[in-house]
């Protein structure tokens, strides 16, 4: 879906493929979205965002590296990043 949307927008795949989230990052975002839905759909504060992602890392140890990448400042340039604009 992410690739199709960007292709329809006229972007060159060579320009954005490395900016796409990894499969593990997508799984973390799905789990985060489920948590947000369970909380009435309210966008979490920065503190709650941290706690939710940290809990995901505790509940799903193989996703821990992806969680810590998403919690870091290194990927805030990505348009799909939950930290952008937060």
Secondary structure as GFF3:
##gff-version 3
##sequence-region A 1 86
A	DSSP	alpha_helix	2	8	.	.	.	ID=ss1
A	DSSP	alpha_helix	13	16	.	.	.	ID=ss2
A	DSSP	three_ten_helix	17	19	.	.	.	ID=ss3
A	DSSP	alpha_helix	23	38	.	.	.	ID=ss4
A	DSSP	alpha_helix	46	59	.	.	.	ID=ss5
A	DSSP	three_ten_helix	61	63	.	.	.	ID=ss6
A	DSSP	alpha_helix	64	71	.	.	.	ID=ss7
###
